[in-house]
Amino acid sequence: MDKFDSLRAFTQVVNSGGFAAAAREMGLSRSAVNKLVIALENELGVQLLHRSTRVVTPTETGLAFYERSVEILASLEEAERSITQLQAEPKGRLRVNAPMSFGTMHLAPALANFLAQYPDLQVQLTLSDRFVDPIEEGFDITVRIAELQDSASLIAHRLTFAERVLCAAPAYLEAHGIPQCPDDLRHHSCLHYGQLAIENQWTLVGPNGEQTMTVRGALCSNNGEVLRDAAVRGLGITLLPTFIVSQELEQGTLKQILPNYHAPELSISVLYPVNRHLSTKVRLLVDFLQEQFAQS
């Protein structure tokens, strides 16, 4: 007995409400469908269907088995479709979401390389620094810079880590002095990520362990490039990932302070909904990004 043929016959009988209708849908004879279902019942040792001259309905056990059978057949079809897609060039659209700074500075160049390899794909890249629900908003892939919580609806893969540094413009440090320890930051203008209505706390790890202090400043923003540019103009001290300020540090327009202290690294991860797990397009892009950023 081909078990999958029997499962298909059984689920079709339940869907159609009878053997004759199921046979028409499957392009088989009524007796062939009946034999497949009987063979399945014999192998399981249970009655799956109530049979009458007018209608066929599942037993209580049959209904439970039907629900599992539908899931199994759907997974099989998705797997078969995935394998078929692997044999052909991937096509179609991928909707991708990412934070603004990381998206413009690092993800966009990576996507250009990806599309050069797969010219039949199209990527719709949406950049936003607000929290995005990828399932509700229909994104295939979302890049997050944060520590992620376990989720039953999303699959996450870490791409890399982002180191953060404290830095300020030389002109600001000349005018206000160079902090010698984390406590000194309380007396400086600290350009922080977040909202004015929320007290912002910076956590630093150094020779004396972990220290957390509340900071305030002339400007806060939910975008790192805004904070970087404000720091370059001498508005205060900021704590930003090196991927945003590395060029300014090299050029000397920003200077790192408190080099013996560091903030906990941020995890940069790619997420996608569970139902995209077998999508060839999604898997190709996730694998590409993991390889790309593992080398960076």
C-alpha positions in Angstrom: 0.0 0.0 0.0 1.3 3.5 -0.9 0.6 5.3 2.3 0.5 8.8 0.8 -2.0 7.6 -1.9 -4.2 6.2 0.9 -3.9 9.5 2.9 -4.9 11.4 -0.2 -7.9 9.2 -0.8 -9.0 9.4 2.8 -8.8 13.2 3.0 -10.5 13.6 -0.4 -13.4 11.4 0.8 -13.8 13.5 3.9 -13.6 16.7 1.8 -16.1 15.5 -0.8 -18.5 13.8 1.6 -18.5 10.5 -0.2 -16.5 7.9 -2.3 -18.1 8.7 -5.7 -17.3 12.5 -5.5 -13.8 11.7 -4.2 -13.2 9.3 -7.1 -14.3 12.0 -9.6 -11.9 14.5 -8.0 -9.0 12.1 -8.0 -9.7 10.6 -11.5 -10.0 7.1 -10.0 -12.8 4.5 -9.9 -15.0 4.4 -6.8 -13.8 0.9 -5.9 -10.1 2.0 -6.1 -10.7 4.9 -3.7 -12.6 2.5 -1.4 -9.8 0.0 -1.4 -7.2 2.7 -0.5 -9.3 3.8 2.5 -10.0 0.2 3.7 -6.3 -0.6 3.4 -5.5 2.4 5.6 -8.1 1.5 8.2 -6.8 -2.1 8.3 -3.2 -0.9 8.8 -4.2 1.5 11.5 -6.6 -1.0 13.1 -9.4 1.7 13.5 -12.5 2.7 11.7 -12.0 6.2 10.1 -15.3 6.7 8.4 -19.0 6.2 9.1 -20.5 4.9 5.8 -24.1 5.1 4.7 -25.9 5.1 1.4 -26.3 8.9 1.4 -23.2 10.4 3.1 -19.8 9.4 4.5 -18.6 11.2 7.6 -15.4 10.7 9.7 -15.5 9.0 13.1 -14.1 10.9 16.1 -10.8 9.1 15.6 -11.1 9.7 11.8 -11.6 13.4 12.3 -8.5 13.7 14.4 -6.5 11.6 11.9 -7.9 13.8 9.0 -6.6 17.0 10.6 -3.1 15.4 10.9 -3.3 14.0 7.4 -4.1 17.4 5.9 -0.9 18.8 7.7 1.2 15.9 6.4 0.1 16.2 2.8 0.5 20.0 2.9 4.1 19.6 4.1 4.8 17.0 1.5 3.4 19.2 -1.3 5.5 22.2 0.0 8.6 20.0 0.1 8.0 18.7 -3.4 7.4 22.3 -4.6 10.6 23.4 -2.9 12.7 20.7 -4.6 11.1 21.6 -8.0 12.0 25.3 -7.4 15.6 24.3 -6.6 16.0 22.9 -10.1 15.1 26.2 -11.7 16.3 29.7 -11.4 14.6 31.4 -8.5 12.0 34.0 -9.6 9.7 36.5 -8.0 9.7 39.2 -5.4 11.2 39.3 -1.9 10.0 41.9 0.6 12.8 42.8 3.0 12.8 45.2 6.0 15.8 46.5 7.9 16.9 49.4 10.1 17.7 52.6 8.3 21.5 53.0 9.0 22.4 49.3 8.6 20.2 49.1 5.6 21.7 52.0 3.7 25.3 51.3 4.7 25.6 47.5 4.6 22.5 45.7 3.6 21.9 47.5 0.3 25.4 46.7 -1.1 24.9 43.1 -0.1 21.5 42.9 -1.8 23.1 44.4 -5.0 25.6 41.5 -5.0 22.8 39.0 -4.4 20.7 40.3 -7.3 23.7 40.1 -9.6 23.7 36.4 -8.9 19.9 35.9 -9.3 18.7 38.4 -12.0 15.2 36.9 -12.1 14.5 38.0 -8.5 13.3 41.4 -7.4 13.8 42.8 -3.9 11.6 45.4 -2.3 13.7 46.9 0.5 11.9 48.9 3.1 14.0 50.8 5.6 12.6 51.8 9.0 13.9 52.3 12.5 10.5 51.5 14.1 9.6 48.0 15.3 8.1 46.0 12.5 5.9 42.9 12.8 7.1 40.9 9.7 4.0 38.6 9.7 1.4 41.4 10.0 3.2 43.6 7.5 3.9 40.9 5.0 7.7 40.9 4.9 9.6 37.8 3.8 12.8 38.7 5.7 13.4 41.3 8.4 16.8 42.3 9.8 16.9 43.2 13.5 19.6 44.8 15.7 18.6 43.6 19.1 18.6 40.6 21.4 15.7 38.4 20.2 13.2 36.6 22.3 12.0 33.1 21.4 9.1 33.0 19.0 6.9 30.2 17.7 6.1 32.2 14.5 9.5 33.5 13.5 12.8 31.8 12.7 16.0 33.8 13.5 19.6 33.4 12.3 22.4 35.6 13.6 24.4 37.4 11.0 27.0 39.1 13.1 27.6 41.3 16.1 27.8 45.1 16.3 30.4 46.6 18.6 29.5 50.0 20.1 31.8 52.9 21.1 31.5 56.1 23.0 32.7 59.1 20.9 32.5 62.8 20.5 33.9 65.6 18.4 37.3 67.0 19.4 35.8 70.5 19.6 33.2 69.3 22.2 35.8 67.5 24.3 38.0 70.7 24.2 35.1 72.8 25.4 33.7 70.4 28.0 36.5 68.1 29.0 37.2 64.4 28.4 35.3 62.0 30.7 37.6 59.9 32.8 35.1 57.4 34.1 31.5 56.4 33.3 30.1 58.5 36.1 31.4 61.6 34.4 28.9 61.1 31.6 26.1 62.3 33.9 27.6 65.8 33.6 27.8 65.8 29.8 25.3 66.2 26.9 24.7 62.6 25.8 23.1 62.1 22.4 21.0 59.0 23.0 18.9 56.6 21.1 15.2 56.7 22.1 12.6 59.2 23.2 12.7 62.3 25.5 9.9 60.9 27.6 12.0 57.9 28.6 15.0 58.1 30.8 17.9 56.6 28.8 20.4 54.4 30.5 23.8 53.4 29.1 25.4 50.2 30.4 29.2 50.0 30.2 31.6 47.2 31.1 35.1 48.0 32.3 37.8 47.3 34.8 35.3 47.6 37.7 32.7 45.4 36.1 29.3 46.6 34.8 28.1 50.1 35.4 24.7 51.6 34.4 24.0 55.3 34.4 21.2 57.6 33.3 22.2 60.1 30.6 20.6 63.2 29.2 21.4 65.4 26.3 20.3 68.0 23.8 19.1 65.5 21.3 17.7 62.0 21.1 16.7 60.1 17.9 15.7 56.7 16.7 18.2 56.9 13.9 22.0 56.4 14.4 23.1 58.6 11.5 21.2 61.5 13.0 23.1 61.0 16.3 26.4 60.6 14.5 26.0 63.8 12.6 25.0 65.7 15.7 28.1 64.4 17.5 30.3 65.5 14.6 28.8 69.0 14.9 29.8 69.1 18.6 26.5 68.7 20.3 27.6 66.0 22.7 28.8 62.4 23.3 27.1 59.5 21.6 27.2 55.7 21.9 26.9 54.1 18.5 27.8 50.9 16.6 31.1 51.0 14.8 29.5 50.4 11.5 27.9 53.9 11.8 31.0 55.8 13.1 34.0 53.9 11.8 34.7 56.4 9.0 34.4 59.4 11.3 36.8 57.8 13.8 39.3 57.1 11.1 39.1 60.7 9.8 39.3 62.2 13.3 36.0 64.1 13.1 35.0 61.9 16.1 37.2 60.7 18.9 36.6 57.6 21.0 36.4 58.2 24.7 36.7 55.8 27.7 38.4 53.2 25.5 38.7 50.8 28.5 34.9 50.6 28.7 32.6 49.0 26.2 28.9 48.6 25.8 27.4 45.1 25.3 27.5 44.1 21.7 24.3 44.1 19.7 23.2 41.1 17.8 22.4 41.6 14.1 19.9 38.9 13.0 17.7 38.0 10.1 14.2 36.8 10.8 11.5 35.2 8.6 8.1 33.7 9.3 7.9 30.0 9.8 5.7 29.5 6.8 8.6 30.9 4.6 11.0 28.2 5.9 10.8 26.1 2.7 10.8 29.0 0.3 13.8 28.7 -2.0 14.0 32.5 -2.4 14.1 33.1 1.3 16.6 30.4 2.0 18.9 31.6 -0.8 18.9 35.2 0.6 19.4 34.1 4.2 22.3 31.8 3.3 23.8 34.6 1.2 23.6 37.2 4.0 25.0 34.7 6.6 28.0 34.1 4.3 28.4 37.8 3.4 28.4 39.1 7.0 30.4 36.2 8.4 33.3 37.5 6.3 32.9 41.1 7.4 
